[in-house]
Amino acid sequence: MPGADKETDLGERIEAFLAELKRGGRGSGETARSTAALLRRITAQARWSSAGDLMEIIRKEGRRMTAAQPSETTVGNMVRRVLKIIREEYARSRGSSEEADQQESLHKLLTSGGSSEENFRQHFAPLKANVIEAINELLTELEGTTDNIAMQALEHIHSNEVIMTIGRSRTVEAFLKDAARKRKFHVIVAECAPFCQGHEMATSLSEDGIETTVIPDAAIFAVMSRVNKVIIGTQTVLANGGLRAVNGTHTLALAAKHHSTPLIVCAPMFKLSPQFPNEEDTFHKFVSPQEVLPFTEGEVLSKVNAHCPVFDYVPPELITLFISNIGGNAPSYIYRLMSELYHPEDHEL
Amino acid sequence: SKTLFFISFEPFRGGLDCATVEPLFYCSVSSDLEEKRIPLPSNSQSLQSCTVTVFILFLQIPLRSDYGYKVSLFSHLHQYSRKAPLTQQISIPATVIHPSIVRLGLQYSQGIVAGSNARSVALLHAFKQVIQDYSTPPNEELPRDLVNKLKPYISFLNQCRPLSASMGNAIKYIKKEISNIPSQCKEEEAKKKLLLCIDNYVNEKITLAAKAISKCAIDKISDGDVILVYGCSSLVNHILCEAFEKQRKFRVIVVDSRPRLEGREALRRLVKRGIRCTYVLISAVSYILPEVSKVFLGAHALLANGYVMSRVGTSQIALVAKAYNVPVLVCCETYKFCERVQTDSFVSNELDDPDDLIVTREGKTQLADWQSVKSLGLLNLVYDVTPPDFVDLVITELGMIPCTSVPVVLRVKNVDQ
């Protein structure tokens, strides 16, 4: 039966996607795009009759996907975006304005009695097509994020500047390369042991003719006094405006604060996540301590604990500016951007 | 650098029969030079009217050439490659530089002897050898001649690896001791006295100081402490081992950094004693700091304005510790106090071999041919300075002092001497 075939085909694709997620190794931009594409396929091929059913299906798949790789937050972010799209399209089909539904004004809370009864049970024929079109728009937006951010580079970099960065971020790389077309400046890259992604970043930047210097992580504070700006990428932007970035970023941020050097974070909007930092084990991700203390060290290994955390938490007080595809924002504005991207009921999938 | 000496002599015209007298002259302008006795031609005619011009070229220690592209901010410093030691570039006759000094210089440049205490002790031992093998040339006084003999040795060692502050202080002490030898003292006695002085210096300033510092520092270690150390400081390792012997219950977190990875040596030493250790790289320090109760740091030198000069990365650890309100204690012997002042890590620092930063991961070496890329530079700093507001206490053999009391100690020491 063609219906069953479609479903097994969909199921296979989802399994393949989960396996790919578990393996890791893809950049966040790619993950975001493939997640959105998969959700579009689910919308097109799964069996649902009303918006509520679709949201249930997507929520279920979303939970599976985030469980496969909890540290990859872009997956969850895309799921929430699509849920918001569905809500909006449903509301538009119903004819009620989106603004009235979204506003959580004090007056509304008091008068409505606290429950917004929306069971999304009504069936609308053009809903499927509208949702798919909206997801296509989302995909177009995702494809243009790096270019949008890079276009703002000339507003932030002047000539003869010394810019410091850490590790490897494709967004920052594009940002700096775009500025280098018109301005001459110097970049210092902290290599970010033990994976030393900074080396790749440095070779890539220097191939474009940018004056680059590679420094070990230990020299970050020593050279910071001659740095004019610190520009970094991040893995996730948290709901309070803080960052979950590659380890060593907190030290870099503290050094920048000590020298009053502005810290600029280039992060596209799909990295914004409604999570808050917490003390539980879910924040940190660890990889094999073999990177830190290799097996060649011998006997000492059995008597020693070695840690290799991957991420660092950077509090919002240390950050000066966020540059995203919709422009520059202060960290204190992040909560507002988040309320425009995600519906509060979707924060918990 | 070449020292050019130009001596022009006009032989005296006197009533002597110049043909029979063979005037000899020798130059003793600097006792670095060998004596050159040049007999004049015994042609009477030439004696009357000759002006002898003697050029003496003496090759001092040749300069080691810099390696690789230097980052512009540090172009005033030298950057050498470990693969090209100084001895390959010069052919030193053995009479110029004592073999134990050559050996020491090679050990420094290859990193076999590293750490300020180790380098100072090795230097003093090598000088003991030099003094033992020394014999005063005739018409020379031991104090001045020996001091002058030491000069090329010191510049050779400086070319192998820039002198550390502790080595500088040790050299100043030796020179002072040598100059203070009374001139009527016999050579054997003088040599014995000098050797004894050097032994006393090592004993007092390094060995006994370490014991005094451990005693003070152990009071600061309480049961249940989690102590963070950075890199390999012989003094801090000594303190921790002593504290462990005295049955204090604590555990240690060793923080390490590329490219030297000295922390692994400290880890081995501590684990051998049975101390419980954890090991992380410096980028993970903000992850591990919430667990830490105290930070113990070693120092390379303490500057007169209260800044602590130490291995690169120390200031970072102090910065993050301050952000988490963890006390930072620096342990330093007083012979490392120096009268220099510095406010940043740029003006006087040391650049190590840039090739050390290259690493091969998963079969790929990203920076393998960094030299061929014109706009790429590698920076391998050795030292950095920590501002005094990050340091809570300095433990010396004279007691526990704040960072800002360093010039007081220096003044007291000068008055003593």
HADDOCK unambig.tbl for C-alpha pairs under 7 A between the chains (distance, minus, plus):
assign (segid A and resid 193 and name CA) (segid B and resid 283 and name CA) 6.99 0.50 0.50
assign (segid A and resid 199 and name CA) (segid B and resid 366 and name CA) 6.09 0.50 0.50
assign (segid A and resid 199 and name CA) (segid B and resid 367 and name CA) 6.58 0.50 0.50
assign (segid A and resid 200 and name CA) (segid B and resid 366 and name CA) 6.16 0.50 0.50
assign (segid A and resid 206 and name CA) (segid B and resid 375 and name CA) 5.47 0.50 0.50
assign (segid A and resid 206 and name CA) (segid B and resid 376 and name CA) 5.68 0.50 0.50
assign (segid A and resid 209 and name CA) (segid B and resid 375 and name CA) 6.10 0.50 0.50
assign (segid A and resid 210 and name CA) (segid B and resid 375 and name CA) 6.28 0.50 0.50
assign (segid A and resid 211 and name CA) (segid B and resid 375 and name CA) 4.60 0.50 0.50
assign (segid A and resid 211 and name CA) (segid B and resid 376 and name CA) 6.14 0.50 0.50
assign (segid A and resid 212 and name CA) (segid B and resid 375 and name CA) 6.04 0.50 0.50
assign (segid A and resid 212 and name CA) (segid B and resid 376 and name CA) 4.97 0.50 0.50
assign (segid A and resid 212 and name CA) (segid B and resid 377 and name CA) 6.17 0.50 0.50
assign (segid A and resid 213 and name CA) (segid B and resid 376 and name CA) 5.83 0.50 0.50
assign (segid A and resid 213 and name CA) (segid B and resid 377 and name CA) 4.55 0.50 0.50
assign (segid A and resid 213 and name CA) (segid B and resid 378 and name CA) 5.41 0.50 0.50
assign (segid A and resid 213 and name CA) (segid B and resid 379 and name CA) 6.68 0.50 0.50
assign (segid A and resid 214 and name CA) (segid B and resid 377 and name CA) 6.37 0.50 0.50
assign (segid A and resid 214 and name CA) (segid B and resid 378 and name CA) 4.88 0.50 0.50
assign (segid A and resid 214 and name CA) (segid B and resid 379 and name CA) 6.06 0.50 0.50
assign (segid A and resid 215 and name CA) (segid B and resid 378 and name CA) 6.43 0.50 0.50
assign (segid A and resid 215 and name CA) (segid B and resid 379 and name CA) 5.26 0.50 0.50
assign (segid A and resid 215 and name CA) (segid B and resid 380 and name CA) 6.59 0.50 0.50
assign (segid A and resid 216 and name CA) (segid B and resid 258 and name CA) 6.39 0.50 0.50
assign (segid A and resid 217 and name CA) (segid B and resid 283 and name CA) 6.62 0.50 0.50
assign (segid A and resid 218 and name CA) (segid B and resid 257 and name CA) 6.25 0.50 0.50
assign (segid A and resid 218 and name CA) (segid B and resid 282 and name CA) 6.67 0.50 0.50
assign (segid A and resid 218 and name CA) (segid B and resid 312 and name CA) 5.83 0.50 0.50
assign (segid A and resid 218 and name CA) (segid B and resid 313 and name CA) 4.05 0.50 0.50
assign (segid A and resid 219 and name CA) (segid B and resid 312 and name CA) 5.87 0.50 0.50
assign (segid A and resid 219 and name CA) (segid B and resid 313 and name CA) 5.76 0.50 0.50
assign (segid A and resid 219 and name CA) (segid B and resid 381 and name CA) 6.95 0.50 0.50
assign (segid A and resid 221 and name CA) (segid B and resid 315 and name CA) 6.71 0.50 0.50
assign (segid A and resid 221 and name CA) (segid B and resid 316 and name CA) 5.55 0.50 0.50
assign (segid A and resid 222 and name CA) (segid B and resid 345 and name CA) 5.85 0.50 0.50
assign (segid A and resid 222 and name CA) (segid B and resid 384 and name CA) 5.85 0.50 0.50
assign (segid A and resid 247 and name CA) (segid B and resid 283 and name CA) 5.67 0.50 0.50
assign (segid A and resid 247 and name CA) (segid B and resid 284 and name CA) 6.05 0.50 0.50
assign (segid A and resid 248 and name CA) (segid B and resid 283 and name CA) 4.13 0.50 0.50
assign (segid A and resid 248 and name CA) (segid B and resid 284 and name CA) 6.30 0.50 0.50
assign (segid A and resid 250 and name CA) (segid B and resid 286 and name CA) 6.71 0.50 0.50
assign (segid A and resid 251 and name CA) (segid B and resid 286 and name CA) 6.91 0.50 0.50
assign (segid A and resid 251 and name CA) (segid B and resid 320 and name CA) 6.52 0.50 0.50
assign (segid A and resid 292 and name CA) (segid B and resid 280 and name CA) 6.84 0.50 0.50
assign (segid A and resid 292 and name CA) (segid B and resid 281 and name CA) 6.80 0.50 0.50
assign (segid A and resid 300 and name CA) (segid B and resid 268 and name CA) 6.63 0.50 0.50
assign (segid A and resid 304 and name CA) (segid B and resid 277 and name CA) 5.40 0.50 0.50
assign (segid A and resid 304 and name CA) (segid B and resid 278 and name CA) 5.51 0.50 0.50
assign (segid A and resid 304 and name CA) (segid B and resid 279 and name CA) 7.00 0.50 0.50
assign (segid A and resid 305 and name CA) (segid B and resid 277 and name CA) 6.60 0.50 0.50
assign (segid A and resid 305 and name CA) (segid B and resid 278 and name CA) 4.53 0.50 0.50
assign (segid A and resid 305 and name CA) (segid B and resid 279 and name CA) 6.15 0.50 0.50
assign (segid A and resid 306 and name CA) (segid B and resid 278 and name CA) 5.60 0.50 0.50
assign (segid A and resid 306 and name CA) (segid B and resid 279 and name CA) 4.70 0.50 0.50
assign (segid A and resid 306 and name CA) (segid B and resid 280 and name CA) 5.91 0.50 0.50
assign (segid A and resid 307 and name CA) (segid B and resid 279 and name CA) 6.66 0.50 0.50
assign (segid A and resid 307 and name CA) (segid B and resid 280 and name CA) 5.61 0.50 0.50
assign (segid A and resid 308 and name CA) (segid B and resid 280 and name CA) 6.85 0.50 0.50
assign (segid A and resid 309 and name CA) (segid B and resid 284 and name CA) 6.55 0.50 0.50
assign (segid A and resid 312 and name CA) (segid B and resid 287 and name CA) 6.92 0.50 0.50
